[in-house]
Amino acid sequence: MSASMLKLRAKDAEDIEIISAVLQDSIVPVCDMVFQGETQSFIIVAQRLRREAGASGERICSALTIKGVTAVHAQGIDKQQCDRMLDLLAIIIEPAQRLTFIFAGEARIRLDLAAWSAVVEDFGEPWPVQCRPCHDENAEGKP
């Protein structure tokens, strides 16, 4: 049975907040992130936790494509560690036309943007999760 597929477009900070919420707690393999300089596109494939319609017990693959990317800066990520899985905590857009992916373990990717747009779209079939993320409401953390 096929799941309903999510597709969202983003053109401003409010839209990015929604996409960040949708992709929070996604698992992102390091090998599934690519910058295509010739088209100024950054593509990330995430294994997102489906929370819509009470489906929080499964994950599905989602592709996030950001166009209008002029540069990519990574911190705490080694592209040679292709098997490494990153836990996506948030996506933040700054007024200075920068978009930052914040991962657990202080890993980050910052994109410099110009006349940007973004689309996130599900693909494939969902699968059951082995365990769901648990957030300590009292923990002191920084974004």
N, C-alpha and C positions, 0 to 999 in steps of 0.2 A: 504494500500500500504506500503510495507516494505522499510525502508530507507537503504541507503548504510551504512555498518557497518565499523567503523574504527578499525584497529588493528596495533599497533606499538610496536616494540621491542627496548630496550635500553641496551647498553653495555658500554657507555662512556658519558662524560660530554656533548658533543654536542647533543647526543640523548636525554639526560635529559632536555636540553634547549627546544627541540621541544615538548616533552611531557608536560613540564611546560606551554608552550604557548597554547597547545591544552586544558589543564585542567584549565587554568586561568579563574577565575570567576565561577568555579564549586561550587555547594552546596554539603557539605559533612555532613551527619548526624553522630553525635558522635558514635552512635551504629553501624555504618557501617565501622568501622575501627577495625582490629584485627591483633594481632601478634601471629603467630603459632610457638612457640619456637622449637618444635620437628622437624619442617621442615625448620626452619630459614626463614620463609616467613612473610611478612607484606602485608596485603590486605586492600585496601581502595576502597569503592564504592562511586563514585561521580556522581552527576547529572550535566553533563557538558553542556555548551552552544555550540550548533552545529554552527560553523562558516564556515565550508567548503561548497563550492558550493552555497553560498548565503543563507544558511539555518539558519541565526542567530536568527530567530524568534522561535526556538524550542530548547528543551533540550532532552538529552538521557542519560540513565545510562551507566556508564563506570566502569569497574573494573581494578584497577591498582594493579598488583602483583609484589612485589619486593622480589627476592630470595637472600640469602646470608646476611641476617640481623642477627647480633649478639646481638644487644641490641636496645631498644626503650626508648627514653626519651621524656616525654610530659611536656609542660609548658602552663599554662592557660587553661587546658582542664580537666574536671572532668568526668570520664567515667560513673559516676552515673547519669549524666545529659543526659540520652539516647536520649531525644527528641531535644536536642540542635542542631542547624544547624550551621555549620562553613562555612565561605566563603573563598575559597582557592585563595590566591593571587599569589603564586609562589612556585616552587620547585627548590631548589638550591643544587648543589653537591659541596662539598669541596674537596681539594686535599688530606685531611687526611682521606679519605674513610668515609665521613659522608654525609648523604642526609637529607636536612631539608625542611619540609613542612611549609610554612608561611601562616597563616590565618589572616583575619581581627581581630582586637581586641587584638593583640599581643599574640595570641595562636600559639604555634609551636609544631611540632613533629620532633625530630631528630633521625635518624636511624644510628647506627654504622654498617658498611658494611665490608664484606670480600668476595672476588670473587663473586661479585654481578651481577645480570641481572634483567631486568624489562620488563613487558609486560602490555600495556593498551589495553583494548578491549571493544567495545560497546556491549550492549545486550538489548533486549527488543525493544519496539517501541518508537519513539520520541513523545513528546507532546508539544503543543504551550506554550510559556512563557507568564506570566502575565505582566512582566516588564523586561527590559534588563538593565544590569549594566551600569552605567555612571561613567566615570573616569574624575576627574578634572585635566586637563593637567598642571595647574599652582600650584596644591597643593604640598606642601612639605611633602614628606613621606620617610620612610626608609623601605628597604626590610625586 
